[in-house]
């Protein structure tokens, strides 16, 4: 088996000597005083050489000007092919670009903002399908099959599981500091309103206006100090008891 050899092109002498031409091209695109020393060159191909110059702009520390020059076959004159600013070793670079859909965090959506769901969002399923999280309720069964009247998409099993994991491991779950200090679980509270459907046994909504989770989804094993059956602790103060007077005994007094 023969190995494929990669031929390294030899630097064209005329292109390698065109340092002044390359510097002039770099100074044409840079601001005055931003083109530094010549850092060398690379042979990119036949009669193609890239010259590098230090960038003196303080905002681009570690970067370098890359000027590619070339000449046609049998031609003596060298011309500029490309001018660009490239990062060198240790250059300051911008952070890796992250798509907007992955940059969003809970609470980023404000008034007037729109957050469209993707067509292939795994958290949603077509409204006419069965076996979804919403399809487990009789009312939703009826709505799903009324074509044109129900929702276009409903919560999928994946979307339900993601929500369950997020709610149960968050501040409304059983492991939050509020829940661990609570006298009892939400499932035994009179202000706990269970959700409908498949999530009824595990989650509900707090309906106590004085509770910190009022109007929020809470886990059945969550809890807080505003439990409906919490026993109030004795309050300090109040009317002091009458003093007890012993009128039967006596204490001897020293003789004066």
C-alpha positions as CSV (number, residue, x, y, z in Angstrom):
1,X,0.0,0.0,0.0
2,X,1.5,3.3,-1.1
3,X,1.2,6.4,1.0
4,X,-0.2,9.6,-0.4
5,X,2.5,12.3,-0.2
6,X,1.4,15.9,0.3
7,X,3.8,18.3,-1.4
8,X,4.6,21.5,0.4
9,X,4.7,24.3,-2.1
10,X,7.9,26.2,-2.3
11,X,7.6,29.9,-1.6
12,X,7.6,32.0,-4.7
13,X,10.7,34.3,-4.5
14,X,8.9,37.3,-6.0
15,X,5.9,37.0,-3.7
16,X,8.1,36.3,-0.6
17,X,10.1,39.5,-1.4
18,X,6.9,41.7,-1.7
19,X,7.0,42.7,2.0
20,X,6.6,46.4,1.2
21,X,3.6,45.7,-1.1
22,X,2.0,43.7,1.7
23,X,2.7,46.3,4.3
24,X,1.2,49.0,2.1
25,X,-1.9,46.9,1.7
26,X,-2.2,46.4,5.5
27,X,-1.8,50.1,6.2
28,X,-4.5,50.8,3.6
29,X,-7.1,48.9,5.7
30,X,-5.8,49.7,9.1
31,X,-5.7,52.9,11.1
32,X,-2.5,54.9,11.2
33,X,0.1,53.3,13.4
34,X,-1.6,49.9,13.8
35,X,0.7,47.9,11.5
36,X,3.7,46.6,13.3
37,X,6.7,44.5,12.5
38,X,6.8,41.9,9.8
39,X,6.2,38.5,11.4
40,X,7.1,36.2,8.5
41,X,5.2,34.6,5.7
42,X,3.6,31.2,4.6
43,X,3.5,29.7,1.2
44,X,-0.2,29.0,0.5
45,X,0.3,27.5,-3.0
46,X,2.1,28.0,-6.3
47,X,2.9,31.7,-6.5
48,X,0.8,32.5,-3.4
49,X,2.3,33.8,-0.2
50,X,0.7,35.3,2.9
51,X,2.7,37.9,4.9
52,X,1.9,38.6,8.5
53,X,2.3,41.9,10.4
54,X,1.8,42.6,14.1
55,X,-1.4,44.4,15.0
56,X,-0.6,47.3,17.4
57,X,-4.3,48.1,18.1
58,X,-4.7,47.6,21.9
59,X,-8.3,46.3,21.3
60,X,-6.8,43.4,19.2
61,X,-3.9,42.2,21.3
62,X,-2.4,39.0,19.9
63,X,-4.0,39.5,16.5
64,X,-2.0,40.0,13.2
65,X,-2.6,41.4,9.8
66,X,-2.5,38.7,7.1
67,X,-1.9,39.9,3.6
68,X,-1.9,37.4,0.7
69,X,-0.1,38.3,-2.5
70,X,0.2,36.4,-5.7
71,X,1.4,36.6,-9.3
72,X,0.1,35.1,-12.5
73,X,2.1,32.4,-14.3
74,X,5.1,33.9,-16.2
75,X,4.2,37.4,-14.8
76,X,6.7,39.4,-13.0
77,X,4.4,41.8,-11.1
78,X,3.0,40.8,-7.8
79,X,-0.5,41.8,-6.8
80,X,-2.5,41.8,-3.5
81,X,-5.1,39.0,-3.4
82,X,-6.6,39.3,0.1
83,X,-6.2,41.4,3.3
84,X,-7.6,40.3,6.6
85,X,-7.0,40.5,10.4
86,X,-6.5,37.1,12.0
87,X,-6.1,36.0,15.6
88,X,-2.6,34.7,16.6
89,X,-1.4,32.7,19.5
90,X,-2.9,34.0,22.8
91,X,-5.2,36.4,21.0
92,X,-8.3,37.8,22.8
93,X,-11.3,36.1,21.2
94,X,-15.0,36.6,21.5
95,X,-17.0,33.9,23.4
96,X,-18.4,31.0,21.3
97,X,-21.6,32.0,19.7
98,X,-24.7,30.4,21.3
99,X,-28.1,30.3,19.4
100,X,-30.7,32.5,20.9
101,X,-32.9,29.5,21.8
102,X,-30.2,28.2,24.1
103,X,-29.4,31.6,25.6
104,X,-32.9,32.1,26.9
105,X,-33.5,31.7,30.6
106,X,-36.6,31.6,32.7
107,X,-37.8,35.1,33.3
108,X,-36.2,36.6,30.2
109,X,-39.6,37.0,28.5
110,X,-41.0,40.5,29.0
111,X,-44.2,42.4,28.1
112,X,-44.6,42.5,24.3
113,X,-41.9,39.8,23.7
114,X,-42.8,36.8,21.5
115,X,-41.3,33.3,22.0
116,X,-42.5,31.1,19.2
117,X,-42.1,27.3,19.7
118,X,-40.3,25.4,17.0
119,X,-42.3,23.2,14.6
120,X,-40.5,20.1,15.9
121,X,-40.5,21.0,19.6
122,X,-40.4,17.7,21.5
123,X,-42.4,19.2,24.3
124,X,-45.5,19.5,22.1
125,X,-47.6,17.0,20.1
126,X,-50.4,17.5,17.5
127,X,-53.7,18.1,19.1
128,X,-55.4,15.3,17.2
129,X,-53.1,12.6,18.5
130,X,-53.9,10.4,21.4
131,X,-51.7,9.1,24.2
132,X,-50.5,12.6,25.2
133,X,-50.4,14.0,28.7
134,X,-53.5,16.1,28.0
135,X,-55.3,13.2,26.4
136,X,-55.6,11.5,29.8
137,X,-58.4,13.7,30.9
138,X,-62.0,13.1,29.6
139,X,-62.5,16.7,28.8
140,X,-59.4,16.9,26.8
141,X,-60.4,13.7,24.9
142,X,-63.5,15.5,23.8
143,X,-61.7,18.6,22.7
144,X,-58.9,16.8,20.9
145,X,-61.3,15.1,18.5
146,X,-63.4,18.2,17.8
147,X,-61.2,19.1,14.8
148,X,-60.9,22.8,14.3
149,X,-62.1,23.5,17.8
150,X,-59.4,22.1,20.0
151,X,-55.8,23.3,20.4
152,X,-53.4,22.8,17.5
153,X,-50.8,21.3,19.8
154,X,-50.9,19.9,23.3
155,X,-48.3,18.8,25.8
156,X,-46.4,15.7,24.9
157,X,-45.2,13.0,27.2
158,X,-41.7,14.4,26.9
159,X,-42.9,17.9,27.8
160,X,-44.8,16.6,30.8
161,X,-41.8,14.7,32.1
162,X,-39.6,17.8,31.7
163,X,-42.1,19.9,33.6
164,X,-42.4,17.3,36.4
165,X,-38.6,17.0,36.8
166,X,-38.3,20.8,36.8
167,X,-41.1,21.5,39.3
168,X,-40.1,18.6,41.7
169,X,-36.4,19.6,41.8
170,X,-37.1,23.4,42.1
171,X,-38.2,25.7,44.8
172,X,-41.7,24.2,44.8
173,X,-40.4,20.7,45.4
174,X,-39.8,18.7,48.6
175,X,-36.1,19.5,49.0
176,X,-36.3,23.3,49.1
177,X,-35.4,25.0,52.5
178,X,-39.1,26.1,52.8
179,X,-40.4,22.6,52.4
180,X,-37.9,21.0,54.8
181,X,-38.9,23.4,57.6
182,X,-42.6,23.0,57.0
183,X,-44.8,21.3,59.6
184,X,-46.6,19.2,57.0
185,X,-46.9,18.5,53.3
186,X,-49.1,20.4,50.8
187,X,-51.1,17.2,50.0
188,X,-52.6,17.5,53.5
189,X,-53.3,21.2,53.3
190,X,-56.8,22.6,52.8
191,X,-55.5,25.3,50.5
192,X,-53.9,22.7,48.1
193,X,-55.8,22.4,44.8
194,X,-54.8,19.3,42.8
195,X,-54.1,19.5,39.1
196,X,-56.3,17.6,36.7
197,X,-55.2,14.7,34.5
198,X,-52.1,12.6,34.9
199,X,-50.4,15.2,37.3
200,X,-53.2,15.1,39.8
201,X,-51.4,12.8,42.3
202,X,-48.1,14.7,42.2
203,X,-48.9,18.4,41.8
204,X,-51.4,21.1,42.6
205,X,-51.8,24.8,43.0
206,X,-51.5,26.7,46.3
207,X,-54.6,28.8,47.0
208,X,-53.5,30.4,50.2
209,X,-53.0,34.2,49.7
210,X,-50.6,34.4,52.7
211,X,-48.4,31.5,51.5
212,X,-45.2,32.3,49.5
213,X,-46.4,29.9,46.7
214,X,-49.8,31.4,46.3
215,X,-51.0,30.8,42.7
216,X,-48.0,28.6,41.9
217,X,-47.7,24.9,41.1
218,X,-46.3,23.0,44.0
219,X,-45.5,19.3,44.6
220,X,-47.7,17.3,46.8
221,X,-44.8,16.6,49.1
222,X,-43.9,20.3,49.2
223,X,-44.8,22.4,52.3
224,X,-44.7,25.8,54.0
225,X,-45.5,27.4,57.3
226,X,-49.0,28.5,56.1
227,X,-50.4,25.0,56.2
228,X,-54.1,25.0,57.0
229,X,-53.7,22.7,60.0
230,X,-50.5,24.2,61.4
231,X,-50.8,24.6,65.2
232,X,-50.2,28.2,66.3
233,X,-47.4,28.6,68.9
234,X,-48.2,30.4,72.2
235,X,-47.8,34.1,71.8
236,X,-45.5,36.0,74.2
237,X,-47.1,38.6,76.6
238,X,-50.7,38.6,77.6
239,X,-52.2,38.9,81.1
240,X,-49.7,37.9,83.9
241,X,-51.1,35.4,86.5
242,X,-51.9,36.5,90.0
243,X,-49.0,36.2,92.5
244,X,-49.2,33.3,95.0
245,X,-49.1,34.5,98.6
246,X,-48.2,32.2,101.5
247,X,-50.0,33.5,104.6
248,X,-49.5,30.4,106.6
249,X,-45.7,30.2,106.9
250,X,-43.2,32.6,108.3
251,X,-39.5,33.4,108.0
252,X,-37.4,34.0,111.2
253,X,-35.8,37.4,111.4
254,X,-32.5,38.0,113.0
255,X,-32.5,39.8,116.3
256,X,-31.5,43.4,116.2
